[in-house]
Amino acid sequence: MEPSFPNYLLSKQSVDDRALNKDVLNALKANLPSEPFRIIEVGAGIGTMLKRLICWDVIRNVEYVLVDEMRENIEYARAWIPQFAGEAGLRVEGSGRDRLRLSDNERDIRIQLAQADVFDFVKTKPPPADVLIAHAFLDLLPLPESLPNLFSLTKRLAWLTINFDGVTTFKPTIDATLDEIIERLYHQTMDTRATGGDSKSGRHLFGYLHNAGAEILAAGASDWVVYPLNGKYPHDEAFFLNFILTFLEKSLEKHPELSGDDLRHWLRKRRAQIERGELVYIAHQMDFLARV
Ligand SMILES: C[S@@+](CC[C@H](N)C(=O)[O-])C[C@H]1O[C@@H](n2cnc3c(N)ncnc32)[C@H](O)[C@@H]1O
């Protein structure tokens, strides 16, 4: 696989499938209004959550709006959604560049693709959704001040998943002190990004949601746990792990508290652990279902 962002999102699917908190997902299913209803997903990437909700039979007759600021993602989604829908036996119709319709005898999913910064999208005052989805996205935004804007997109529910919560672990240990420094500085970079971010968004969301007037209906852990089975990573998870190390490298390569040599040496060892099918990676995250 080429190291592109859409390919990273593809490789992340099986990790997210395992990680998503199934109690929170069951609460979502129990609280969904009767179909047809409207979903807006923000920071939707290439549409992997849309695919998951179709494949897991959570949605059958909905309007689904995908918003993402990255042109590459939306272009990828335009080609990829028809591909997986066709493979799932769905009829695919397109109208214009931004509308797709997936259907069969039981399903009718009407999709709108929007390439936009989410806050610009909010300013267009789109008809509010019944369900707002933000998956692996909230922890990239300025919190809590983004929540009222995001919540203007929904009149009922918000399903807020894979919110990072302050724990990254790589095993086996290379050097306990260096491992600890790298993990700590990596979290620090999430808190100091110019565009926002919160390395403890999971635990903070309890208070932030309450203060934003939302009622938490369910919450639970949704940790990424990536590990080899018989020395091999399932699906594209070796690619996923390498991509995570590249994120970490880009975030830390110019960090004043870490020598470039130490980081390079550490990354070389971690990449060799992936090659040998030894590396275990855990990221603690949290999912929420809230009534807005
Ligand atoms: C970690 S990715 C998750 C993508 C997708 N939810 C998934 O899990 O496959 C975060 C996504 O948020 C998008 N993003 C970041 N900031 C954004 C903003 N201000 N407005 C819209 N999208 C944004 C990025 O382009 C990226 O696709």
The ligand as an SDF file (V2000), in Angstrom:
LIG
                    3D

 27 29  0  0  0  0  0  0  0  0999 V2000
   -8.1950   10.9450   12.0120 C   0  0  0  0  0  0  0  0  0  0  0  0
   -9.0560   11.3360   10.5730 S   0  0  0  0  0  0  0  0  0  0  0  0
  -10.5330   10.3710   10.7580 C   0  0  0  0  0  0  0  0  0  0  0  0
  -11.3020   10.1970    9.4880 C   0  0  0  0  0  0  0  0  0  0  0  0
  -12.5180    9.2700    9.5940 C   0  0  0  0  0  0  0  0  0  0  0  0
  -13.4220    9.7230   10.6190 N   0  0  0  0  0  0  0  0  0  0  0  0
  -12.0700    7.8500    9.8740 C   0  0  0  0  0  0  0  0  0  0  0  0
  -11.9180    7.5010   11.0460 O   0  0  0  0  0  0  0  0  0  0  0  0
  -11.8570    7.0950    8.9240 O   0  0  0  0  0  0  0  0  0  0  0  0
   -9.6290   12.9770   10.8800 C   0  0  0  0  0  0  0  0  0  0  0  0
  -10.3030   13.6010    9.6670 C   0  0  0  0  0  0  0  0  0  0  0  0
  -10.7540   14.9040   10.0130 O   0  0  0  0  0  0  0  0  0  0  0  0
  -10.5690   15.7640    8.8970 C   0  0  0  0  0  0  0  0  0  0  0  0
  -10.5190   17.1240    9.4320 N   0  0  0  0  0  0  0  0  0  0  0  0
   -9.5890   17.6590   10.2630 C   0  0  0  0  0  0  0  0  0  0  0  0
   -9.9220   18.9270   10.5750 N   0  0  0  0  0  0  0  0  0  0  0  0
  -11.0920   19.1930    9.9260 C   0  0  0  0  0  0  0  0  0  0  0  0
  -11.9420   20.3310    9.8600 C   0  0  0  0  0  0  0  0  0  0  0  0
  -11.6600   21.4550   10.5360 N   0  0  0  0  0  0  0  0  0  0  0  0
  -13.0630   20.2570    9.1060 N   0  0  0  0  0  0  0  0  0  0  0  0
  -13.3560   19.1170    8.4300 C   0  0  0  0  0  0  0  0  0  0  0  0
  -12.5950   18.0090    8.4650 N   0  0  0  0  0  0  0  0  0  0  0  0
  -11.4820   18.0540    9.1930 C   0  0  0  0  0  0  0  0  0  0  0  0
   -9.2790   15.2810    8.2710 C   0  0  0  0  0  0  0  0  0  0  0  0
   -9.2100   15.6560    6.9130 O   0  0  0  0  0  0  0  0  0  0  0  0
   -9.3800   13.7660    8.4730 C   0  0  0  0  0  0  0  0  0  0  0  0
   -9.9680   13.1430    7.3780 O   0  0  0  0  0  0  0  0  0  0  0  0
  1  2  1  0
  2  3  1  0
  2 10  1  0
  3  4  1  0
  4  5  1  0
  5  6  1  0
  5  7  1  0
  7  8  2  0
  7  9  1  0
 10 11  1  0
 11 12  1  0
 11 26  1  0
 12 13  1  0
 13 14  1  0
 13 24  1  0
 14 15  1  0
 14 23  1  0
 15 16  2  0
 16 17  1  0
 17 18  1  0
 17 23  2  0
 18 19  1  0
 18 20  2  0
 20 21  1  0
 21 22  2  0
 22 23  1  0
 24 25  1  0
 24 26  1  0
 26 27  1  0
M  CHG  2   2   1   9  -1
M  END
$$$$
